[in-house]
Amino acid sequence: MFIFVNLLVDTKNQNISQKSGSFSFLPKSPYLLAYLVIFMVLWDTKGMTNPKDPSFPFSTVFLTLVFIGLIVSLFIKRKTKDVANIHVLGLFLLIQLVLFFVGNFSTHHYLYTYTRETSHLFLFNSLFYLSCGLFILIFLIKKYSLILSRALLGVSILFSFTVIYCSIDSAIDTHLFLNMASDYFLQFKNPYNYNYPDIYNGEFTDVYGDKYYFNYWPFPLYVCSMFRFAFGDVRYAFVLAQLIFVFIMIRNRNLLSLQKVILIALLWLFNLTVLYVNERSWIDALVAPFFISSILLMQNRKFFWAAILVGLMASIKLYYIFALPFFGLYYLREKKIKEIFMMGVAFIATFLPFAILSFDNLYNSTIVFINSTKIREDSLSWISAMKRLFDIDASFGGMLLMFALMGLFILLYWRGKNNILNLVKYINLTFFAIFLLSKQSFCNYFYFNMLCCLVIFYLESNFHFGDTKLPANGSVTGGN
């Protein structure tokens, strides 16, 4: 409902708000508001419903409303110029810091649970309070706001590493499996040849079976093994991925002022869900720099290198392959056939070493294992809600509806404008449909939707996406 109100204010009261200051606290972009709503849902639930609470999973309802609101926003004409407002960005960052405070210093909240027993808690708390102080000074001492913003950005970078440093062991299978697989890889052994321990002592046997495998695709292993070798912990790879993501946004600012783009970067780095994804060793964190790099390269009409990055991004995790049809259509409409081929080459190349060593083990550990998993009733999807509330297995119907919606979004994108903004919007909606209709959808799944919403807001703030054509020299002024 917040998104519908925002759209109403944006389309009918825009001139009033500019003249009198009314509604200036509301964002002009529904995507920034959607980013905040997704964050608040994931913050409150850890990306899953409470398994001890038999009531209706309201978190899924809120995510559904965001999904519907973003579909509606496609058909409402809005101006995308100057949608970034420093006061709105400051307000959203303040909300995140307040929730950060509540979460980090409440014993029931997830990140605090993994840091409170370490000897480094004083460092963790000190950096957080320093961040809050700098944030206040940014808006109190306007003369030095840019310098203070840069200082806060530096503290946020240090804080991102501190979260991992304070969390000695995240006590989750992804962290254990990635570290073990990296060790096998560094010893020139095939990680897909081994069984992995069940750290949950049979709690999820009915969902995953009684044998665990390294079920991730090879590309994250290549990246994580380097950080396992250098730092002893794969999670530093995920922190670096987030930092590269915000650096790319800052480095490629066009219409955005440095102050605004730093605030957007701070929104991401102080997002408790982002820190949680890093701390949990969820490999979805790796997608952020590949995603932003590929679309900015395409915006600059450097299609060849963008195609390689898109292929690598699709090889990070199984469901990212569903982004390939949209990128493929974009290239097809731009008559870039060679680049479509390069996407496929980059994607396949990441699998070749392990496919040659043992295709059966690779296939069984990834595709077969994932397809054989059952519904998790504590996840945020509609399918999980049906199982939880009515004990109905609607996974097959959900899969059919998922492909139907994906086909619809592909058709709508094909018939619409072939610009980067539309590309990311339809990818966002497609992944919303995938996650809402999956057997399992947790924090790291909707993390990608939150990423898409922030990237869309960044794009519409940083470029013009009207009727202006991209200049022949390929500069990043205007839409294509």
Buried (B, 14 or more C-beta within 10 A) or exposed (E): EBBBBBBEBBEEBBEEBEEEEEBEEBBBBBBBBBBBBBBBBBBBBBBBBEEEEEEEBEBBEBBBBBBEBBBEBBEEEBBBBEBBBBEBBBBBBBBBBEBBBEBBEEEEBBBBBBBBEBEEBEBBBEBBEBBBEBBEBBBEEEEEBBEBBBBBBEBBBEBBBBBBBBBBEBEBBBBBBBBBBBBBBEEEEBBBBBEBEBEBEEEBEEBBBEEBBBBBBBBBBBBBBBBBEEEEBBBBBBBBBBBBBBBBBBEBBBBBEEBBBBBBBBBBBBBBBBBBBBBBBBBBBBBBBBBBBBBBBBBBBEBEBBBBBBBBBBBBBBBBBBBBBBBBBBBBEBEBEEBBEBBBEBBEBBBEEBBEEBEEBBBBBBEEBBEEBBBBBBBBBBBBBBBBEEEEBBBEBBBEBBBEBBEBBBEBBBEEBBBBBBBBBBBBBBBBBBBBBBBBBBBBBBBBBBBBBBBBBBBBBBBBBEEEEBEEEEEBEBBB
